[in-house]
Amino acid sequence: MSRETERAASELLYSRILRARLLPFSDTKDLEPIFELLRSAKEFGATDHSLLLDIYAELSTLHFLKYLLTQQPSELTEALGHHELSLAFSRGTSIPAFHASMQWVTDAELHGHSSGVEAYRTAMRLLDRLILEMRSPELRQCMVTRNGIVLAIDAGSCGIRFGQADEGVEMLEQGRELTWTQMVRVMTALDDLRATGEQGVALFNEFERLSAKLKSIPRISSVMSKSCKLLHKERESVIDQIRRKEGLKGFLLPPLFNHLQKVASDGPVIIVNASQYSCDAVIIWQTGQPAHVPLPDISLRDVSLMASKFAALAKASAPLRYDVAREKQLKEALSDLWDQVVYPIIKRLIPCTPRGARLWWCPTGKFTSIPLHAACPYRTGEPALSHVYVSSYTSTLSALARSRAISTPSSLHRTSLTSGLTVFLKNRKSKQLLTPPPSPLSLRNPPAALIAVGNPVSGEKNDQLDFIKMRIPPGVPFKRIEGEDMSVVTVTNALRETAWVHFTCPVVHNPARPFRTEFKTQDGNLTLYDIARIGPKVDFAFVSTCQNAKVDVGPVEEPMPLPSCLQYMGFKSVVGTIWPVDEEVTRRVVSVFYENVVSRTGGSLHHTDTAKVLNQALRAIEETVPLSQRIAFVHVGM
């Protein structure tokens, strides 16, 4: 390090110490000595890239502090301008720039300034780029664990607080998508690009080559050199080509609200967000602006305590034996949930959403482990939410959008059980074997199979699978995988089919590291990481595991339930539980569910009907199954 660089570094450090000592500032004169140190550091460090980034970031903070004292717009302009300069001197890498943007976020939140929205937007963009640059999955997971969810939740809150709910939704979705992708699929958009074939691999190599060159080019001023500009232009051209590839249209782009809004085509989608700054709900309608519903009666700490309370009550519940005291505690908790969170939302829904309609919950952070669908005003004796609306969940807005995009008009037909059910129901009426003539639609899309994944232990009887086989019509192919036949290869091949899948095999789920979740097979464990690699094409999955053992993990910013993880990976519709349920209870739910499949759908079932079927099944067993066991069952997806 040269003497000039050493002096620049010393003056930068001294300016930071002086700023910390003089806080809080009451007079702009107090800032002048710090400005002098930074101007001097800038002169001596003109050829040192990393120092320039830090110097400009510090100047940005100082101008921002001066703006707070003087309220002069020119100072705010200077602050934003220096921040942009600090980002320009990131030498092609995102780590220093990301840290600079996070300082901007901190300053804006500290003083409640509206520029925080732009600060968060910049931080989210840089985090996206940073994750893309990291080749190590472990480093990517560490990065999103430390920054992804909390940053996304706070960014969403900031947008909402400053009257920009649509931008808040965009930033919240961007950060959560980054996190879910790394924790469930363990992949980046570049991995998806390579998987598209030779052209994808070529584009990947060219993008990596140009990015590496940009990192290696030193810049000695705020004006980029010709070679640097040329490389940027070349990389932008490659990025444009990448965005033309199927499924990569949003490469390095933030999600847009008008695209996300399409997920509300079949009913409102409700985001519930608990930040350290505010707790809010946002209702996304099919058209128009999102509706902001403030939740002033609850805080982030309250949400965390509520999640812990539900977890404790679920663990302590007796499977089929009513514990009056415990049931009372659970009803109190669900009443609190109704009063503090759900009722303000329902008040906004009722005028424009008819009774019996479907709605989707998209909880974030600690809300992901709270049974929003089970909220009920027990204290007043009014109907439970489940008696008014049919609730589903979605892991992210983008996951639901992908499911809807997959279900194109040519595939969105009732193939899962339709043809077989039609034959079966006609046979029951006429007692004759009737085989309808093949239609052009059925020739293009033959009835899908129902694949039952049972216990890998040979010789163990599985009543669930026997019952399912008896309930489905003869015309629906039934494939049973269990015992010695249940290998990793057999199950993965089954998941490549467009079919319904019923899981009863043992599962060990890790909500903090869901990619490590294991489905037990005869020759080893099939992880969610393995399933993500095969690109499952499952229309519907019912996860009624004979052993729902969940790893006991410490505090997690956003627990990821197994049904939501499966939906995120591509399962269009999933029924499962958010906490362990007794085997006998599961058998009852499965029994009523598949009974409704046959008797209540008139022979026309599609995976989009499964939410209503589950709702009917759970209401049918209300009097015979404890509350804590009933409300564990959820529907996720379409």
N, C-alpha and C positions, 0 to 999 in steps of 0.2 A: 504494500500500500504506500502510495506517494505521500509526501508531506502535506500537499494540498488536500488530498483525500482525508488524511488523518485530521487536519484542522477542520474540514467540513463536518466530519463525523462528530468531532468534539463539540463544535458549535451547535449542531443539531441536538445532541444529547443535553447540552446546557440549556437550550431553549425549552426543551420538554420539562426539565427540572424546574426552571423558572416559572413556566406556565402552571405547573402543579402547585408550586408554593404560593402563587399569587391568587389562585382561585379562592372564593368567587370574585370576579372583577367588578368594580364599581365605576371605574373611570377609564376612558380609552387611552389615557396617558400611560397607564400601567402596561399596555400592550406594546408600546413603542420599542422598549429594549428587546423584547422577544422578536419583533419584526426585524430589527437590525441584525440580530444573530442569524436569523434565517436567510436574510438577503446576502449576508457574508458567506454563509454556508453554501448558498446557491452558486456564488461566484467561484469559490474554491472547489466545489464538487461538480463542475460543469461536465467533466468527462466521465464521471462515475454514475452509472445507470441506476443502481439500486438506491443510492443516496438521493438522487434527484426525485425518485418516486416518493421517498419518505419526506423530503423537504417540501415538495408540493402538497403532500397530504397534510403536513403540519401547517403550512400556510393556509390551506383550505379551512382547517379547524379554527385558526386564529381570525381569519376574516369573518367566519361564521359568528364567533364570539363578539367581534366588533359590531356586526350587524344587530345582534341582540341588544347591544347597548345603545346604538345610534338609530336603529330602524331605517337606515339608509339603504334603498334597493341596490345601490352600486356595490355595497359591501357583500350583499348576498350573491350578486353576479360574480364578484371576485372569488368568493368561496366556491361556487359551483365551477367556475373556470379553472381554478387551481386543482379542484378535485378531478376534473377531466384530464388535466395535464398529468396528474399522478397516475391515472389509468393508462395514458398514452405511453408512459415510461415503464411499462411492466415487462418489457423485453419479450413479448410474446407469451409469457406465462401468466397465470391468473392469481397465484398465491399472494404476492405483494398487493396487487390491485384489489383483491378480495378483502384483504385486511384494511386497506384504505377505505373501501366502501363501507365496511362494518364500523369504522370510526365515524363516518358520516352518519350512519344509522344511530349510533350511540348519542352523538351530539344533537341530532334532530329530536330524538325521543326525550332526551334530558330537558330540552327547552320547549317541547310540544310544538315543533315547527312543521308546517305542511310539506317542506322539502323532503321530509322523511319518506313520503311515497316514492319519490324519484330515487332516494337512497336505497330503499328496499328493492326497487325494481332493478337497479344496477347490481346490487349484491346478489340477487337471484340469478341474473344473467351470468355473472362471473362464477358463481357456484356451479352452474350448469357447465360452463366451459372447463372449469377446474376438474370436475368429475370426469369429463370426457378425456382430459389429458392424462389421468392416472391409469396406468396399466395394471396395477395391483388391485384385485378385488377387495383385499383386506383394507388397503388404504382408502378406497372409495367408501367402503362401509363405515370405516372410522370417521371419515369426513362427514357423511350424511348423518351419522349418529350424533355427532357433536353440533352440527349446524343445520341440517336439513329441515327437520320438523319444527324446531323452535323458531327458526328464522321464517319459515313459511307461515306459521301460526301468527307470529307478531306482524309479519308483512300484511296478512289478510286483515288483521285488526286495524292496522294503520290506515289502509285504504278505506275501510268502513268508517273509521273515526273522522276522516276528513272528507266524507261524503262521496267517496269514489268506490262504491261497493263492487262495481263490475271489475275494476282494477284489483281490488282486494281479492276477489274470487280468482282472477288470473294468476296472481302471485302465489296464493295459497295452493292452487292446483299445480303450479310449476314445481314448487318445493316438495310437495307430497309425492308427485310423480317421480321426482328424482330419488326420493327415499324409498318408496315402494319398489321401484325398479331394482335398486341395489340390494334391498333386503329380501326380496322374493325371487326375482329373476337373476340377480347378480350379473347383469349385463348393461352395456351402454348402447347408444344408437350406432356406434361404430361396429359393435359386434353384430347388430342386426344388419348393417350394411354389408359386412363380409359374407353373411349368410345368404345374400341374394344371388350369388353366382360369381362368375369370372369378372364381369364388369364391376360388380360391387367390391371385389377384392382390389381391382385396379384403382378404383376411386379411393378406397381406404388407404392404399399405399401412397397415392399422390397427396392426399390430405395430410398424412403423417409426415411426408417428406417436406412439404411446404411449411408445416407448423414447426418442424425442427429447425429449418433454416431461419424462420422468423425469430426463434428464440436465440439464435447464435449471432444475430446482427446487432452490433452496438449502435446506439443512437446518441449523438453528442449534443443534440438540441431538441427543442420541442417540435421542430419541423422535421418530418420523416425524410430520410434519404430516398433517392430515386429507386435504388435497389429494393428498399423496404416497401415502397409504394407498389412496385411491380409485383413483389411477392404477395402482398395483400390482395392485389387485383387477381392474380392467378388463383389464390386460395378461394376468393369469393366465387370465381368461375366454377371451381370444383364443388363448392358448397351448393351452388345452383343445380349442378348435375345430380348431386346426392338427393336434393329435395324433389327431383323428378322421379325418384325410385318409389315404388309402392310402399306405403307405410312410413315413409321418411319425409313427408311433406313439411313437417314441423321441425326438421333438424336445426338445432341451435336457434330456434325461435320460441318465444314465450307463447303459451296458449292464448287464444283470443276468446273473449267472452261470447261473441256472436256464434262461434263454433261450439263452445261448451254448452250453450243454451239449448242446443238441439237434444240434449239428453232428457229434457223435460217434455218430450213429445207425447208421452203416455201418462203424464202426471207430474206434479211439482216435485222438485228435488230440493231438499233442505240441508244446507250446510250448518253444522253446529260447531262453534269454535270458541275455545277458552284460552285466552292469551293472558300474559301478566298485566296487560294494559286494559283489557276489556273482555267481556263475554258477550257473544253475539250469535244470532242465527241469521242466515240469508236464504230467502226462498227464491228459487229460480223457476220462473214461469216459461212457458213455451215461447211467448213473445213479450216484448217490453223490457223494462229495467228490472233488476232484481229487487226484492223487497227486504229491507233491513229490519230485523226484529231485535231490539236491544234486550239483553237479559241482565238487568241491573241488580236483581236479587241474589245473584250467585257470582262467585269469584273463582279464579283458577284454583286456589287452595280448597274452596268448597267442592269443586268438581273432583279434585284428587281424593278428598275425604269420602265423597259419595262413591267413587269407583272402588275404593278400599272396602267400604261398608258392604257393597253388593258382593264383592269377591269373598268377604268373610262369611256372609250369610249363605252364599252358594256352597261354600266348602262345608259348612256346618249342618246343612240341611239333611234330614233323614229321607231316603229315597221315596218310599211309599207309605210312610207313617207320618201323619200330621202332627207337627209340633206347634201347638197353639201359640206359644210365646214367640217362636221364631217366625211363624207366618204373620203375626201381628207386626213384628219388627220390619219384615219385608214390605208389608203394605204401607207402613209409615214411610219407608224409604221411597217407594213408588209414588206415594202421595206428594212427597217433597219434590220429586223429579217432575211430577205434573205441574205443581204450583210454580216452581222456579224456572223451568225450562220449556216444557211441552205446551202448557196452556197458552202462554203468550203467542206461540207459533200457531196453534190451532185456531185462535181468535182471528188471525189473519187469513187462514185457509177457508174457514167455514163459508164466508160470503160468496166465494167463487169456486169451491171444490165440493161436488156433490157427495153425499153420504155413500159409503161403499167404494169410493174411488181408491185408486192406488196412489201411494206416495213413497218417495225414496229418501232415506236418511243417509247423509254423507257426513258422519261424525269425524272430528279430527282430534288429535292428541289424546288426552285422558277420556274423552267422550266415547272412544271406540270400545271401551269395556263397560259401558253403561247401557242397560236395556231400554233405550228410548221407546221402543215399540210397545213396551209393557207398562208405560206410565198410565196411572189411573187415579181419578179423584175419589179415593175410598172414603175420605172424610165426609164428602157430600152425598155419596151414593149415586153419583152420575155414571153414565156408561164409560167403560174403559176405552182407551184409544183404539184397541183392536176390534171393538164393536162399532166403531165409527168409520175407520179407514183401514185399508189393507197395507201394512207397512212392509217395505223391503229396504235393504241396505245396499250401498255400493262402496267399494274400497276407495275409488277415486272417480271423479267425473269422467276422466278419459277412459277408464276401464269400462264404464257403462256405455260410453260412446263407441268404443271398439266393438262391443257385443252387438250394438244396434247396427253398426256398419257391416258386420259379418252377416247379419240376418237380412240379406238383400231380398227383393221381391221374389226372385226365383227360388230362394231357399226358405223364405218365411212362410211355410205352409205346415200343415199339421201332420208331419210325417212320424213324429216320435212314437205315437201309438195309434194314430188315426185309422189307418186302413185295417189293422188287426182288430181294433175296438169295434169298427163298423160291422165287420164280419161276425164278431163275437156277439154283439148285441142283437143282430138280426137272427142269429142262430138261437138265442135264448127265446125270442118271440115266436119263431116259426118251427123251432126244433128241427130244422133242415140245414144241411150243409150248403151254404150259399157262398159262391165265390164270385165276387163282382168282376166284370171284365176290366182288364188293365186299361187305365186312362193314360193319355200322354204324360200327365203330371207324375203319375205313379211309376211310369216307365223311366222317367228322368230321375226321380227321387224315390227309390224303394224304401219301405218302412225300415226304420232304424232298429237296432237290437237293444235289448236291455241287458247290460252286462253287470253281473253280480260278483263283486270281489269279496270272497269270504275269508275264512281263517286259514293261515298257512299250516296249522297243525293237522296232520292227517288223522282221520277217524273221529274228529269232533263234529257233532251234529250242529247244524245251524238252522234254527227254526225260522229265523227271519227270511232266509232265502227260499225255504220251502213255502212259506206263506206268500211271498211275492210271486213265485212261479204259479201258485194256484189262482192268484187274483188277476194276473194279466191275461188277455185273450190269447187263444192258441195261435192266432196269426202273427203275433209279435215274436220274433226270434229272441230266445232267452239263452244267454251264454253264462255259464257258471264257472268261476275260476277259484279254486280252493285246493287245500291239501298239497299234494306233490305237484300239481299243475300250476301252482301259484308261484311263478318265478318272476324276477324283475323284468325279463324280456317279455313274458306273456302279458303282464299287466301294462307295460308301456305300449305294446302293440295294440292292446284293446283301447287305450286312450287316444290312439290316432284315428279311431273310427268316430263318425258323427253319430253319436248314440247317447243313450241314458246309461249312467253308471251308478250302482249302489254299492257303497263301501261299508263292509262290516269288519274289515281286518283291523288289528291293533294299530294304533297311531300314537306316536309320541310327538306332541306339538310344542314348538318353542316360539312363543309370541314375540320374543325379542329378536331372535335370529330365525325367522320362519323358513329360510332356505334349508335349514338343518332339520326341519320336520321330517319324520321318518314313518313311512308305511311299511309294516313288517311283512316280509315275504318268505318263501321257503329257502331261498338261497341268499338272503341278505336283506338290506333295507333300501327301499325306494324313496328318495328324498324329493322335496319340492324342487330342489335344484335340478334333479334328473328329469322331473316332469316338465319343467320349464323348457328344457332343451329339446323336447320332442314336439313342441307346439301342439298341445292337446286341442282336439276338435269336438269336445264333449258339449252336447246341448244342455244336459241337466245332470247334476250329481246330488245324490242323497248320502251324506256322511253320517252313518249311524254305527260308529265303530264299537266293537265289542269291548274295547278298552281305550278310553279317551284319556290317556295319561299325559298330563301337561307338565313340561319342565318348570320347576319353580325358579323363576328368574327374579332379579331385583327390580327396582323401579325402572320403568320404561316410559319414554316420552309419549310414544304412541304404540300400544300393544296391537298386534295384528292377528285377529282371530283366524282360525283355519278356513272357515267358509269364505271369508273375504280374500284370503290368499289364493284360493282356488279360482275365484272369480277374476282376480287380477291377472292370473296366468292365462286366461282365455276360456274358462268354463262359463258358458253364457248364463246359467242359472244354477244356484246351489242352495240346498237345505242342509243345515247342520246346527251345531250348538256352540254357544259362546263360553260355556263352562261344562265340566263333566256331568253326565246324567246317568242315572241308574239304568241297567240293561233292561229291566222289566218295563220301565217307563218308555224307553226307546222302542221296545217291541209294540207297545200300545199305540204310540204315535205312528210308527210305520204301518201298523195294521189299519188304522183309520185313514191314514193318508192314501194308501193304495186302494182302499175300499172306495174312497171318494174319487179316485182316478177313474174307476170303472163306472160307479153308479151315479155320480153327480155331474159328469161332464158331457153326457150324451154322446159318448164315443168320439169326441173331438178335443183331444188334449194336445197342447203345445207347451213348450217350456215356459212361455209367458203366463200360463195359467197356474203354475205351481205355487205362486205366492198365495193366491186365493184358496187353493186346495189346502195348503198348510194352515191358513187362517181358520178354515172350517174344521180341520182336524183338531186343532188345539182348543177351539171353542167346544167341540163335542166331548172332550175329556175334562172339562173344567171342574166337574164335581167329583172326579175320582183320582186326580193326580195333584200333588202339592204344587203350590204356586211357583216355588223356586225351581222345580223341575220343568214345569210347563214353559215358563218364559225364557228358558235357555235356548229354545229352538228359534232359529231365525231363517229368513230367506234373504239371499243376496243375489243381485243381478237382475236380469230382465224379468 
